[in-house]
């Protein structure tokens, strides 16, 4: 690439500022693992910014703890805008941006071109394990390859990792590897008739036994959680198979819970059980998870997605286990999938390297209409903390069987970008779907279009205001934001970061420079 003298000066001036930020506060963050494109949503009234608080059973509203009086004052005075957004705010871009969108010319309907800032996580499965398919996914836009350890053994996943690295060696591209743990979960046992699902009728009684070996029939089935009778009370709700079967607790003993079936449905073997609103005492790390994490350390994976994180101590246990097995450089992405995890979110975020908004189980554990609010809250808090956030589950679910997504799915992906998500994820779409390559291509196209109308300067203004409120102790934040401001002012074509640990790149990217960020390291 040919560069003029002025462009060269711009690049290296920004690089020098970024270098100072990185050298002042080194950390163990690995540059190749950085997915952070952070954001902050301040909506409606500054004093109520990021007001979706989940600290009690009623989802009550309160001011966000990061919102200082100084920041509130700056926000309220900033050109009269009440919505300062990162990648567009809460449900779209700022009003003036929306009004500037124009479809009068035919050119407006042409596909967007250019780089896309969002990152893309693809789940690899039987359809996409081969070197050929991995290569196609990477070429289509995959940045992170996810392996779901709820399925497959270590031999299978070792082959997947080997295929990823073979593909990367040939293509000279980069792609991180993410190990997604099975996590502590409750499941029903096997049925007496394993060839046919069991029909449950609304109004009938059905008993859940503590004995896993009890074979299921029309009267009841075994389940895996020994303390089920202790955590449930009369009147509590039990959901089975992603909420397709709902039950209410009628009575209980030391060894079983008897429920009334609320809606008819088919029950198969080994189906998931959710207990909305209940605090369960399952360990953060099962024996299977410990073995899987050790395997991940040996294989040198980049990320671990920790399932069913409920409290900060869960993250600490996983960190200690990784460190003890040589995985101190592996980053932990905590999956928030239940009410307890939401209520303890601030503490979980503080100890995590990133967050996954796992909307599947979350939408079963809390009321469905609360999921969108929880998504916005988690994304915003990750953005202000400068930590990676992944939005996941059923984003293009219909493309498992169809070559095109539904209009609602397309809008869902775009709104995740407007919310400020760093990454979006495909699960069954690429693991077992009929159109895995089309799915990632579609997701990339949606994100590229959404990013066209994002005002990065307003994004920067919001984060810059927050950085100023931190005080003189946070010099790394001040210098990183100043480097990005310089890049904006000079319209730099590239931001060059000289870094040993990746800290510089993460801080610079937090402030959303429009120019690409290139890392140089020893």
C-alpha positions as CSV (number, residue, x, y, z in Angstrom):
1,X,0.0,0.0,0.0
2,X,1.4,3.4,-1.0
3,X,1.2,6.1,1.7
4,X,1.9,9.8,1.5
5,X,4.3,11.5,3.9
6,X,1.4,13.1,5.7
7,X,-0.4,9.8,6.1
8,X,2.8,8.2,7.4
9,X,3.1,10.9,10.0
10,X,-0.5,10.5,11.1
11,X,-0.1,6.7,11.5
12,X,3.1,6.9,13.5
13,X,1.9,9.8,15.7
14,X,-1.2,7.8,16.7
15,X,1.0,4.7,17.2
16,X,3.3,6.6,19.6
17,X,0.3,7.7,21.7
18,X,-1.0,4.2,21.7
19,X,2.4,2.8,22.7
20,X,2.5,5.1,25.7
21,X,-0.9,3.8,26.8
22,X,0.2,0.2,26.5
23,X,3.6,0.6,28.2
24,X,2.1,2.5,31.2
25,X,-0.2,-0.3,32.2
26,X,0.8,-3.7,30.9
27,X,-1.5,-6.7,31.3
28,X,-1.7,-10.3,30.3
29,X,-4.2,-9.7,27.5
30,X,-3.2,-11.5,24.3
31,X,-3.6,-9.3,21.2
32,X,-4.8,-12.2,19.0
33,X,-7.6,-12.9,21.5
34,X,-9.0,-9.3,21.6
35,X,-12.5,-9.0,20.2
36,X,-13.4,-5.8,22.0
37,X,-15.4,-3.2,20.2
38,X,-17.0,-1.6,23.2
39,X,-20.0,0.6,23.6
40,X,-22.2,2.5,26.1
41,X,-25.9,3.3,25.8
42,X,-27.1,6.4,27.7
43,X,-30.8,6.6,27.0
44,X,-33.8,8.9,27.8
45,X,-32.4,10.7,30.9
46,X,-28.7,10.7,31.8
47,X,-29.3,10.0,35.4
48,X,-31.1,6.8,34.5
49,X,-28.4,5.6,32.1
50,X,-28.0,1.9,31.8
51,X,-30.9,1.6,34.2
52,X,-31.8,-2.0,33.6
53,X,-30.8,-3.3,37.0
54,X,-31.5,-6.9,37.9
55,X,-30.5,-6.9,41.6
56,X,-33.9,-8.2,42.9
57,X,-36.8,-10.3,41.9
58,X,-38.7,-7.4,40.4
59,X,-36.2,-6.3,37.8
60,X,-36.2,-2.9,39.5
61,X,-34.8,0.2,38.0
62,X,-31.9,2.1,39.5
63,X,-29.0,4.3,38.3
64,X,-26.0,2.5,37.0
65,X,-23.0,2.4,39.5
66,X,-20.6,3.6,36.8
67,X,-22.7,6.7,36.2
68,X,-20.9,9.5,38.1
69,X,-22.4,13.0,38.6
70,X,-19.7,14.4,36.5
71,X,-20.5,12.1,33.6
72,X,-24.2,12.7,33.9
73,X,-23.5,16.5,33.7
74,X,-21.3,16.0,30.6
75,X,-23.9,13.8,28.9
76,X,-26.7,16.3,29.5
77,X,-24.7,19.2,28.2
78,X,-23.5,17.4,25.1
79,X,-25.3,19.1,22.2
80,X,-28.6,18.5,23.9
81,X,-28.5,14.8,23.0
82,X,-30.1,12.4,25.4
83,X,-28.9,9.3,23.6
84,X,-25.2,8.9,23.3
85,X,-24.6,5.6,21.6
86,X,-21.8,3.1,20.8
87,X,-22.5,1.6,17.4
88,X,-25.8,3.3,17.4
89,X,-27.5,3.2,20.8
90,X,-30.3,1.0,22.1
91,X,-32.7,0.2,19.3
92,X,-31.2,2.0,16.3
93,X,-28.9,4.9,15.7
94,X,-29.3,8.5,16.9
95,X,-32.4,10.2,15.5
96,X,-30.4,12.5,13.2
97,X,-28.7,9.4,11.7
98,X,-32.0,7.6,11.1
99,X,-33.4,10.6,9.3
100,X,-30.3,10.7,7.0
101,X,-31.0,7.2,5.7
102,X,-32.1,7.6,2.1
103,X,-33.7,5.0,-0.2
104,X,-34.6,7.3,-3.1
105,X,-31.7,6.4,-5.3
106,X,-31.2,2.9,-6.8
107,X,-27.7,2.9,-5.4
108,X,-29.1,2.7,-1.9
109,X,-30.1,-0.9,-2.6
110,X,-26.7,-2.1,-3.6
111,X,-24.9,-4.3,-1.1
112,X,-22.6,-2.4,1.3
113,X,-18.9,-2.9,0.8
114,X,-15.8,-2.6,2.8
115,X,-14.5,-3.9,6.1
116,X,-16.8,-5.0,8.9
117,X,-16.0,-4.3,12.5
118,X,-18.2,-6.9,14.1
119,X,-16.7,-10.3,14.8
120,X,-18.3,-13.6,14.0
121,X,-18.3,-16.8,16.0
122,X,-19.3,-20.0,14.2
123,X,-20.0,-23.4,15.9
124,X,-18.2,-26.3,14.1
125,X,-20.1,-29.6,13.9
126,X,-20.4,-32.6,11.7
127,X,-21.3,-30.4,8.7
128,X,-18.3,-28.1,9.0
129,X,-15.5,-30.1,10.7
130,X,-13.4,-30.8,7.6
131,X,-10.5,-28.6,6.5
132,X,-12.4,-27.7,3.4
133,X,-15.5,-26.4,5.2
134,X,-13.4,-24.6,7.9
135,X,-11.5,-22.8,5.1
136,X,-14.8,-21.8,3.5
137,X,-16.2,-20.4,6.8
138,X,-13.0,-18.4,7.5
139,X,-13.1,-17.0,4.0
140,X,-16.7,-16.1,4.5
141,X,-15.9,-14.2,7.7
142,X,-15.5,-16.5,10.7
143,X,-13.2,-15.0,13.3
144,X,-13.8,-17.5,16.1
145,X,-14.4,-21.2,15.8
146,X,-16.6,-22.6,18.6
147,X,-16.6,-26.2,19.8
148,X,-19.6,-27.3,21.8
149,X,-18.4,-29.7,24.4
150,X,-21.9,-30.8,25.2
151,X,-21.4,-33.0,22.2
152,X,-18.5,-35.1,21.0
153,X,-15.5,-36.6,22.8
154,X,-11.9,-35.4,23.1
155,X,-10.8,-37.3,20.0
156,X,-13.4,-35.6,17.9
157,X,-12.6,-32.1,19.2
158,X,-8.8,-32.7,18.8
159,X,-9.5,-33.5,15.1
160,X,-11.5,-30.3,14.8
161,X,-8.7,-28.2,16.3
162,X,-6.1,-29.9,14.0
163,X,-8.3,-29.1,11.0
164,X,-8.6,-25.5,12.0
165,X,-4.9,-25.1,12.3
166,X,-4.3,-26.9,9.0
167,X,-6.6,-24.5,7.3
168,X,-5.0,-21.5,8.9
169,X,-1.5,-22.6,8.0
170,X,-2.5,-22.9,4.4
171,X,-4.5,-19.6,4.2
172,X,-2.2,-17.5,6.4
173,X,-5.3,-16.2,8.1
174,X,-6.2,-15.8,11.8
175,X,-9.0,-17.4,13.7
176,X,-9.4,-17.9,17.4
177,X,-10.6,-21.2,19.0
178,X,-13.3,-21.2,21.6
179,X,-14.1,-24.2,23.9
180,X,-17.7,-24.0,25.1
181,X,-18.2,-26.1,28.3
182,X,-21.2,-28.3,29.0
183,X,-21.5,-26.8,32.4
184,X,-23.6,-27.8,35.4
185,X,-27.1,-28.7,34.2
186,X,-30.2,-30.6,35.2
187,X,-31.6,-33.3,32.9
188,X,-34.3,-35.9,32.9
189,X,-33.3,-39.5,32.6
190,X,-34.0,-42.2,30.0
191,X,-37.4,-43.4,29.1
192,X,-38.6,-47.0,29.3
193,X,-39.5,-46.8,25.6
194,X,-36.4,-45.2,24.1
195,X,-37.7,-45.4,20.6
196,X,-40.7,-43.2,21.3
197,X,-41.3,-39.9,23.1
198,X,-43.7,-39.9,26.1
199,X,-46.9,-38.0,25.7
200,X,-47.8,-35.8,28.7
201,X,-51.3,-34.3,29.0
202,X,-52.2,-31.0,30.6
203,X,-53.6,-31.6,34.1
204,X,-52.0,-34.9,34.8
205,X,-49.5,-35.5,37.7
206,X,-45.9,-36.3,36.9
207,X,-43.2,-37.1,39.4
208,X,-39.5,-36.2,39.1
209,X,-37.4,-38.7,41.0
210,X,-33.9,-38.0,42.5
211,X,-32.8,-41.5,41.2
212,X,-31.3,-41.1,37.7
213,X,-31.9,-44.8,37.0
214,X,-35.7,-44.5,37.3
215,X,-36.9,-45.1,33.7
216,X,-39.5,-42.6,32.5
217,X,-43.2,-43.5,31.9
218,X,-46.5,-41.7,32.1
219,X,-46.2,-41.4,35.9
220,X,-42.7,-40.0,36.2
221,X,-39.0,-40.0,35.3
222,X,-35.6,-39.8,37.0
223,X,-33.5,-36.6,36.9
224,X,-29.9,-35.7,37.7
225,X,-30.1,-33.1,40.5
226,X,-30.2,-34.7,44.0
227,X,-31.2,-31.5,45.8
228,X,-34.2,-30.8,43.6
229,X,-36.7,-31.2,46.5
230,X,-34.7,-28.9,48.7
231,X,-34.6,-25.9,46.2
232,X,-38.2,-26.2,45.0
233,X,-41.3,-25.0,47.0
234,X,-44.9,-25.7,46.4
235,X,-46.2,-23.6,43.5
236,X,-42.8,-23.2,41.8
237,X,-42.5,-23.7,38.1
238,X,-40.5,-26.5,36.4
239,X,-39.7,-26.2,32.7
240,X,-38.5,-29.1,30.6
241,X,-37.0,-29.2,27.1
242,X,-36.4,-25.4,26.7
243,X,-39.8,-24.7,28.3
244,X,-41.9,-26.7,25.8
245,X,-43.3,-28.6,28.8
246,X,-44.4,-26.5,31.9
247,X,-45.2,-28.0,35.3
248,X,-46.2,-26.6,38.7
249,X,-44.9,-28.2,41.9
250,X,-47.8,-29.8,43.9
251,X,-46.0,-31.8,46.6
252,X,-42.5,-33.1,47.4
253,X,-40.7,-35.6,49.6
254,X,-37.0,-36.2,50.4
255,X,-36.6,-38.1,47.2
256,X,-39.0,-36.8,44.6
257,X,-41.1,-33.8,43.5
258,X,-44.7,-34.3,42.2
259,X,-45.9,-31.7,39.6
260,X,-49.0,-30.9,37.7
261,X,-48.5,-30.7,33.9
262,X,-49.6,-27.3,32.7
263,X,-49.4,-27.9,28.9
264,X,-49.4,-31.1,26.9
265,X,-46.2,-32.1,25.1
266,X,-43.8,-34.9,24.1
267,X,-41.0,-35.8,26.6
268,X,-37.9,-37.4,25.2
269,X,-34.9,-38.9,27.0
270,X,-32.2,-36.6,28.6
271,X,-34.1,-33.3,28.2
272,X,-33.0,-30.2,30.0
273,X,-34.7,-29.0,33.1
274,X,-35.0,-25.3,34.1
275,X,-36.1,-23.9,37.5
276,X,-36.9,-20.2,37.0
277,X,-36.2,-18.1,40.0
278,X,-34.5,-20.8,42.0
279,X,-31.0,-20.7,43.3
280,X,-29.4,-24.1,42.8
281,X,-26.2,-25.3,44.4
282,X,-24.6,-27.2,41.5
283,X,-20.8,-26.8,41.4
284,X,-19.5,-24.4,38.8
285,X,-17.1,-27.1,37.5
286,X,-18.3,-30.6,37.0
287,X,-15.8,-33.5,36.6
288,X,-16.5,-33.5,32.9
289,X,-15.8,-29.7,32.7
290,X,-12.5,-30.1,34.6
291,X,-11.4,-32.8,32.1
292,X,-12.5,-30.7,29.1
293,X,-10.7,-27.6,30.4
294,X,-7.5,-29.5,30.9
295,X,-7.8,-30.8,27.4
296,X,-8.3,-27.2,26.2
297,X,-5.1,-26.1,28.0
298,X,-3.2,-28.9,26.3
299,X,-4.6,-28.0,22.9
300,X,-3.9,-24.3,23.4
301,X,-7.3,-22.9,22.8
302,X,-7.8,-19.1,23.0
303,X,-11.1,-18.8,24.8
304,X,-13.3,-20.8,27.2
305,X,-17.0,-20.1,27.2
306,X,-18.1,-21.0,30.7
307,X,-21.7,-22.2,30.8
308,X,-24.3,-21.4,33.5
309,X,-22.2,-18.9,35.4
310,X,-24.2,-17.8,38.4
311,X,-21.8,-15.8,40.6
312,X,-18.2,-14.4,40.7
313,X,-16.9,-17.4,42.6
314,X,-17.8,-19.6,39.6
315,X,-15.4,-17.5,37.4
316,X,-12.7,-17.7,40.1
317,X,-12.9,-21.5,40.2
318,X,-12.5,-21.8,36.5
319,X,-9.6,-19.3,36.4
320,X,-7.8,-21.3,39.1
321,X,-8.3,-24.6,37.2
322,X,-7.1,-23.1,34.0
323,X,-4.0,-21.6,35.6
324,X,-3.2,-24.9,37.4
325,X,-3.2,-26.7,34.0
326,X,-1.1,-24.2,32.1
327,X,-4.0,-22.2,30.7
328,X,-3.1,-18.8,32.2
329,X,-3.3,-17.1,28.8
330,X,-6.8,-18.5,28.0
331,X,-9.6,-15.9,28.3
332,X,-12.8,-16.7,30.1
333,X,-16.1,-15.7,28.4
334,X,-18.8,-16.1,31.1
335,X,-22.2,-17.2,29.7
336,X,-25.2,-15.5,31.4
337,X,-28.1,-18.0,31.2
338,X,-30.2,-17.6,34.3
339,X,-31.7,-15.1,36.8
340,X,-29.0,-15.6,39.4
341,X,-26.3,-14.7,36.8
342,X,-28.1,-11.5,35.9
343,X,-28.5,-10.5,39.5
344,X,-24.8,-11.0,40.1
345,X,-23.7,-9.6,36.7
346,X,-21.5,-6.7,37.9
347,X,-19.4,-9.0,40.0
348,X,-19.2,-11.6,37.2
349,X,-18.2,-9.0,34.7
350,X,-15.4,-7.7,36.9
351,X,-13.7,-11.2,36.9
352,X,-14.4,-12.2,33.4
353,X,-12.5,-11.4,30.2
354,X,-15.8,-11.2,28.3
355,X,-19.5,-12.1,28.4
356,X,-21.8,-14.2,26.2
357,X,-25.5,-13.1,26.2
358,X,-26.8,-16.7,25.9
359,X,-30.4,-16.0,25.1
360,X,-31.5,-19.6,24.8
361,X,-31.6,-20.8,28.4
362,X,-31.9,-17.2,29.6
363,X,-35.2,-16.9,27.8
364,X,-36.5,-19.9,29.7
365,X,-35.2,-18.9,33.1
366,X,-36.6,-15.3,33.0
367,X,-39.7,-13.9,31.3
368,X,-39.2,-13.8,27.6
369,X,-40.1,-10.1,27.4
370,X,-37.2,-9.3,29.8
371,X,-34.5,-10.8,27.5
372,X,-34.2,-7.8,25.3
373,X,-33.7,-5.5,28.3
374,X,-31.2,-7.9,29.8
375,X,-29.3,-8.0,26.5
376,X,-29.1,-4.2,26.4
377,X,-27.9,-4.0,30.0
378,X,-25.2,-6.6,29.6
379,X,-23.9,-5.2,26.3
380,X,-23.8,-1.7,27.7
381,X,-21.9,-2.7,30.9
382,X,-19.4,-4.7,28.9
383,X,-18.9,-1.7,26.6
384,X,-18.2,0.7,29.4
385,X,-15.8,-1.9,31.0
386,X,-14.0,-2.4,27.6
387,X,-14.7,-6.1,27.7
388,X,-15.8,-8.3,24.8
389,X,-19.5,-9.3,24.5
390,X,-21.0,-11.9,22.3
391,X,-24.7,-12.0,21.4
392,X,-25.8,-15.6,20.8
393,X,-28.6,-18.1,20.2
394,X,-31.1,-18.4,17.3
395,X,-29.8,-15.4,15.5
396,X,-30.4,-17.0,12.1
397,X,-32.0,-20.2,13.3
398,X,-34.3,-20.7,10.3
399,X,-31.2,-21.0,8.1
400,X,-30.6,-24.4,9.6
401,X,-33.1,-25.6,7.0
402,X,-33.7,-22.6,4.7
403,X,-31.3,-20.6,2.4
404,X,-32.6,-17.3,3.6
405,X,-33.3,-15.9,7.1
406,X,-36.6,-14.6,8.3
407,X,-37.1,-10.8,8.4
408,X,-37.2,-10.9,12.2
409,X,-33.9,-12.7,12.3
410,X,-32.3,-10.1,10.0
411,X,-33.5,-7.3,12.3
412,X,-32.4,-9.2,15.4
413,X,-28.8,-9.3,14.1
414,X,-28.8,-5.7,13.1
415,X,-30.2,-4.6,16.4
416,X,-27.5,-6.5,18.2
417,X,-25.0,-4.3,16.3
418,X,-26.9,-1.2,17.2
419,X,-26.9,-2.3,20.9
420,X,-23.1,-2.3,20.7
421,X,-22.3,-6.0,20.6
422,X,-18.7,-6.9,19.6
423,X,-19.6,-10.4,18.2
424,X,-22.5,-12.3,17.0
425,X,-22.7,-16.1,17.0
426,X,-24.0,-18.9,14.9
427,X,-24.8,-22.3,16.6
428,X,-26.8,-24.9,14.7
429,X,-26.8,-22.8,11.6
430,X,-23.1,-23.8,11.0
431,X,-22.8,-26.9,13.1
432,X,-25.6,-29.0,11.5
433,X,-27.4,-26.7,9.1
434,X,-27.9,-27.2,5.4
435,X,-26.5,-23.8,4.5
436,X,-23.5,-23.1,6.8
437,X,-21.5,-20.9,4.4
438,X,-24.6,-18.9,3.4
439,X,-25.4,-18.4,7.0
440,X,-22.1,-16.7,7.9
441,X,-22.1,-14.7,4.6
442,X,-25.6,-13.5,5.4
443,X,-24.6,-12.5,9.0
444,X,-21.6,-10.6,7.7
445,X,-23.7,-8.7,5.2
446,X,-26.3,-7.7,7.8
447,X,-23.6,-6.4,10.2
448,X,-21.9,-4.5,7.4
449,X,-25.1,-2.8,6.4
450,X,-25.9,-1.9,10.1
451,X,-22.5,-0.5,10.7
452,X,-22.9,1.9,7.8
453,X,-25.3,4.1,9.8
454,X,-23.4,4.0,13.1
455,X,-21.9,7.4,14.1
456,X,-18.5,6.5,15.6
457,X,-17.8,10.1,16.6
458,X,-20.8,10.1,19.0
459,X,-19.7,6.7,20.2
460,X,-16.3,8.2,21.0
461,X,-17.8,11.2,22.7
462,X,-19.8,9.1,25.1
463,X,-16.8,7.0,26.1
464,X,-14.5,10.0,26.2
465,X,-16.8,11.7,28.7
466,X,-16.7,8.6,30.8
467,X,-12.9,8.5,30.7
468,X,-12.6,12.1,31.8
469,X,-14.7,11.3,34.9
470,X,-12.3,8.5,36.0
471,X,-9.7,10.9,37.3
472,X,-5.9,11.2,36.9
473,X,-5.2,7.7,38.1
474,X,-6.6,6.2,34.9
475,X,-3.9,7.6,32.6
476,X,-4.0,4.6,30.3
477,X,-7.7,5.4,29.5
478,X,-6.9,9.0,28.9
479,X,-4.0,8.4,26.6
480,X,-5.8,5.7,24.6
481,X,-8.8,7.9,24.1
482,X,-6.5,10.8,23.1
483,X,-4.9,8.6,20.5
484,X,-8.3,7.8,19.0
485,X,-9.3,11.5,19.0
486,X,-6.1,12.3,17.1
487,X,-7.0,9.6,14.6
488,X,-10.4,11.2,14.2
489,X,-9.1,14.7,13.8
490,X,-6.4,13.8,11.3
491,X,-8.7,11.3,9.4
492,X,-5.9,8.7,9.8
493,X,-6.2,5.7,7.5
494,X,-4.6,3.3,10.0
495,X,-3.8,3.1,13.7
496,X,-0.6,1.3,14.4
497,X,-0.2,-0.2,17.9
498,X,3.2,-1.4,19.1
499,X,2.3,-3.9,21.8
500,X,3.7,-6.8,23.8
501,X,0.5,-8.0,25.5
502,X,-2.3,-6.6,23.4
503,X,-3.3,-4.2,26.1
504,X,-2.7,-1.2,23.8
505,X,-4.9,-2.6,21.0
506,X,-7.8,-3.4,23.4
507,X,-7.8,0.1,24.9
508,X,-7.6,1.8,21.5
509,X,-10.4,-0.3,20.1
510,X,-12.5,0.4,23.1
511,X,-12.8,4.0,21.8
512,X,-14.1,2.9,18.4
513,X,-11.6,4.4,15.9
514,X,-13.0,4.4,12.4
515,X,-9.6,3.4,11.0
516,X,-8.3,-0.2,11.2
517,X,-6.0,-1.0,14.1
518,X,-2.8,-2.9,13.2
519,X,-0.8,-4.5,15.9
520,X,3.0,-5.0,15.8
521,X,4.5,-7.2,18.5
522,X,7.8,-9.0,19.2
